[in-house]
């Protein structure tokens, strides 16, 4: 891509264990998805405003993504094709990095290995197919369960101080922790026994 050239829209599809990930389409919007974003667990983890959402809100959310450098991807169960979550990717192609946020919205698929399946395949895609040099994820410091989980998967905590964000629930300031993988660090991890166990 030449300097100043607008990236092409991306049609993404890749397998990840028991799931597959693909580009979200407008017809994927549903009241069920809206329910995930109104769920108390998701509101707490993402620090979103606690309000009731409808399918029309999800349609509007999908429209925000150009599928060029702001990507919205769906996580689907193989076989049933059940939509169980989504991934937001903010690509910075000029700096060869990305900020990623993933949500397993369907409660039945949380704490079942879905996050591991999805994140490893997502990193493979971003480093090997897109060709990025770094992938970052921002996590609320209060979400220690997710932070410990990501650290076990090899994500490294960034040393830079992140600006606090204001809670949508009570207005309190919430600390953020940025974790990341470099391409070289991830490739080294994939050669370890732990990295090779994850397909």
WORA-V599405 format. One record per pair of residues at least 24 apart in sequence whose ideal C-beta (glycine too) atoms are under 8 Angstrom apart, sorted by the first residue. I is the first residue (numbers start at 1). J is the second residue. D is the distance in Angstrom with one decimal. If there is no record, write none. Layout:
BEGIN
[[I:J:D] [I:J:D]]
END
This chain:
BEGIN
[[1:93:7.0] [6:68:6.8] [7:68:4.4] [7:69:5.9] [7:91:7.8] [7:93:6.2] [8:68:6.8] [9:66:7.4] [9:67:4.7] [9:68:5.6] [10:67:5.7] [10:68:6.7] [10:71:6.2] [12:71:6.8] [12:73:5.8] [12:125:7.4] [14:121:5.6] [14:122:7.9] [14:124:7.7] [14:125:5.2] [14:129:7.9] [15:78:7.6] [15:121:6.7] [16:75:7.9] [16:117:4.6] [16:118:5.0] [16:120:7.1] [16:121:3.4] [16:122:7.2] [17:113:7.2] [17:114:8.0] [17:116:7.8] [17:117:3.3] [17:118:7.9] [17:121:7.3] [17:199:6.5] [18:77:6.5] [18:78:5.8] [18:113:7.8] [18:114:7.4] [18:117:6.2] [19:75:5.5] [19:76:6.3] [19:77:5.8] [19:78:6.3] [19:84:7.1] [19:114:6.4] [19:117:5.7] [19:118:6.2] [20:75:7.9] [20:76:5.6] [20:78:5.9] [21:73:5.1] [21:74:6.9] [21:75:5.6] [21:76:7.5] [21:87:6.6] [21:118:6.6] [21:121:7.0] [21:122:6.9] [21:125:8.0] [22:73:6.6] [22:74:6.0] [22:76:7.0] [23:67:6.2] [23:71:7.3] [23:72:7.6] [23:73:6.1] [23:74:7.6] [24:62:5.8] [24:65:7.5] [24:72:4.5] [24:73:6.1] [24:74:4.7] [24:86:6.6] [25:62:7.9] [26:59:6.1] [26:62:5.6] [26:63:7.7] [28:62:7.4] [28:74:5.6] [28:83:6.2] [29:55:5.3] [29:56:8.0] [29:58:4.0] [29:59:4.6] [29:62:6.0] [30:55:5.8] [30:58:6.9] [30:83:7.2] [31:55:4.9] [32:83:7.4] [33:58:5.1] [33:83:6.9] [33:86:7.6] [33:105:6.6] [34:58:5.3] [36:85:7.8] [36:103:6.9] [36:105:3.1] [36:106:7.2] [37:105:7.6] [39:105:7.5] [39:107:7.5] [41:107:7.4] [41:110:8.0] [42:103:6.4] [42:105:6.8] [43:168:7.7] [43:169:7.7] [44:169:8.0] [45:103:7.9] [45:140:7.2] [45:143:5.7] [45:146:7.1] [46:101:7.8] [46:103:7.0] [47:140:6.0] [47:165:6.4] [47:167:6.2] [47:168:5.7] [47:169:7.8] [47:174:6.2] [48:168:6.2] [49:168:4.5] [50:168:6.8] [50:169:6.5] [69:93:6.4] [75:102:7.5] [75:104:7.1] [75:114:7.3] [75:118:5.8] [77:109:7.3] [82:106:7.3] [84:108:8.0] [84:109:4.5] [84:114:6.9] [85:109:7.0] [85:114:7.2] [85:118:7.5] [87:118:7.2] [87:122:6.6] [89:126:7.8] [91:130:7.3] [91:132:7.7] [96:131:7.3] [96:132:5.2] [96:133:4.2] [96:134:6.9] [97:132:5.8] [97:133:6.4] [97:134:4.0] [97:135:6.7] [97:136:6.5] [98:126:5.9] [98:130:7.7] [98:132:5.6] [98:134:7.7] [98:135:5.3] [98:136:7.0] [99:136:5.1] [99:137:7.1] [99:138:6.6] [100:126:7.7] [100:135:6.0] [100:136:7.2] [100:137:5.3] [101:137:6.8] [101:138:7.3] [115:149:6.9] [116:153:6.7] [116:198:6.2] [117:198:7.9] [119:153:6.6] [120:153:7.7] [120:198:4.8] [120:199:8.0] [123:181:6.2] [123:186:5.7] [127:183:4.8] [127:186:5.9] [127:187:7.4] [132:183:6.8] [133:182:6.5] [133:183:5.1] [134:180:5.9] [134:181:7.0] [134:182:5.3] [134:183:7.1] [135:180:6.5] [135:181:5.1] [135:186:7.8] [136:178:5.8] [136:179:7.1] [136:180:4.4] [137:178:7.4] [137:179:5.3] [137:180:7.2] [138:162:7.0] [138:176:5.5] [138:177:7.5] [138:178:5.4] [139:176:7.1] [139:177:5.3] [139:178:7.8] [139:179:6.5] [140:165:7.8] [140:174:5.5] [140:175:7.4] [140:176:6.3] [140:177:7.7] [141:174:7.1] [141:175:3.9] [141:176:6.4] [141:177:5.1] [142:174:6.5] [142:175:7.6] [147:177:6.0] [147:179:7.3] [150:179:5.4] [151:179:7.3] [154:181:7.1] [154:185:7.6] [154:186:7.5] [154:189:4.6] [154:194:7.7] [154:195:7.5] [155:179:4.0] [155:180:6.7] [155:181:6.1] [156:180:5.9] [156:181:7.0] [156:185:6.9]]
END
